[in-house]
Amino acid sequence: MVQFEVLYQDVFSVLQMKCQDLKNQGMKNVTEEDIWRYFINKKWASIDLKELKIHEMVSDLFALSTEHFIAFREAEKVAALHLVAKINDAERNALLGMDDI
């Protein structure tokens, strides 16, 4: 994770700019961490981060479209809903600490 943290700090100012850009386009609840998660989990998921250059990261950040980011967030929501749907009543009660109910 340290490598991710170093890379995150290296491009943080660009993440801030992209975050503001997305907010200006109407996305009010977006953070730098959300954008970073998009790149780590989607765009750069199959890339060896040791091989990724800073200029490539910056270029990718500037190229991120609102549509791609919205699609990623919606896919995350759907995945989370599917995960919740798979939990049965006993598991849900155990997770919520309501075993005695």
C-alpha positions as CSV (number, residue, x, y, z in Angstrom):
1,M,0.0,0.0,0.0
2,V,2.9,2.3,0.6
3,Q,3.6,2.5,-3.2
4,F,-0.1,3.6,-3.7
5,E,0.3,6.3,-1.0
6,V,3.5,7.6,-2.6
7,L,1.9,7.7,-6.1
8,Y,-1.2,9.3,-4.5
9,Q,0.9,12.1,-3.0
10,D,2.8,12.6,-6.3
11,V,-0.4,13.3,-8.2
12,F,-2.5,14.8,-5.4
13,S,-2.6,18.3,-6.9
14,V,-3.9,16.9,-10.2
15,L,-6.5,14.8,-8.3
16,Q,-7.6,18.1,-6.6
17,M,-8.0,19.8,-10.0
18,K,-10.0,16.8,-11.5
19,C,-12.2,16.7,-8.4
20,Q,-13.0,20.4,-8.8
21,D,-13.6,19.8,-12.5
22,L,-16.1,17.1,-11.8
23,K,-17.8,19.2,-9.1
24,N,-18.1,22.1,-11.6
25,Q,-19.8,19.6,-14.0
26,G,-22.5,18.8,-11.3
27,M,-21.0,16.0,-9.3
28,K,-21.3,17.4,-5.8
29,N,-20.3,14.3,-3.7
30,V,-16.9,13.4,-5.3
31,T,-13.6,13.3,-3.5
32,E,-10.0,12.9,-4.5
33,E,-10.1,9.5,-2.9
34,D,-13.1,8.5,-5.1
35,I,-11.2,9.4,-8.2
36,W,-8.1,7.6,-7.0
37,R,-10.2,4.5,-6.3
38,Y,-11.5,4.7,-9.9
39,F,-7.9,4.6,-11.3
40,I,-6.6,1.9,-8.9
41,N,-9.6,-0.4,-9.3
42,K,-10.5,0.3,-12.9
43,K,-8.1,2.1,-15.2
44,W,-4.8,0.9,-13.8
45,A,-6.0,-2.4,-12.3
46,S,-4.1,-4.5,-14.9
47,I,-1.0,-2.4,-15.0
48,D,2.1,-2.9,-13.0
49,L,2.2,0.4,-11.1
50,K,6.0,0.2,-11.0
51,E,5.9,0.6,-14.8
52,L,3.4,3.5,-14.7
53,K,5.0,6.9,-15.3
54,I,3.9,10.1,-13.6
55,H,3.2,11.8,-16.9
56,E,1.0,8.9,-17.9
57,M,-0.9,9.1,-14.6
58,V,-1.4,12.9,-15.0
59,S,-2.6,12.4,-18.6
60,D,-5.1,9.7,-17.5
61,L,-6.4,12.0,-14.8
62,F,-7.0,14.8,-17.2
63,A,-8.6,12.5,-19.7
64,L,-11.1,11.1,-17.2
65,S,-14.6,11.9,-18.5
66,T,-17.6,12.5,-16.2
67,E,-19.5,9.7,-18.0
68,H,-16.8,7.1,-17.3
69,F,-16.6,8.2,-13.6
70,I,-20.4,8.1,-13.2
71,A,-20.5,4.6,-14.8
72,F,-17.8,3.4,-12.4
73,R,-19.7,4.8,-9.3
74,E,-22.9,3.2,-10.5
75,A,-21.2,-0.1,-11.0
76,E,-19.8,0.1,-7.4
77,K,-23.3,0.7,-6.1
78,V,-24.7,-2.2,-8.0
79,A,-21.9,-4.5,-6.7
80,A,-22.6,-3.4,-3.2
81,L,-26.3,-4.1,-3.6
82,H,-25.6,-7.5,-4.9
83,L,-23.4,-8.2,-1.9
84,V,-26.1,-7.1,0.5
85,A,-28.7,-9.1,-1.3
86,K,-26.6,-12.3,-0.8
87,I,-26.6,-12.0,2.9
88,N,-29.4,-14.0,4.6
89,D,-31.3,-12.9,7.7
90,A,-29.1,-14.8,10.1
91,E,-25.9,-13.3,8.6
92,R,-27.4,-9.8,8.6
93,N,-28.4,-10.1,12.2
94,A,-25.0,-11.4,13.2
95,L,-23.3,-8.5,11.4
96,L,-25.6,-6.0,13.0
97,G,-25.1,-7.6,16.4
98,M,-28.8,-8.6,16.7
99,D,-28.3,-12.4,17.2
100,D,-30.7,-12.4,20.1
101,I,-33.6,-11.0,18.2
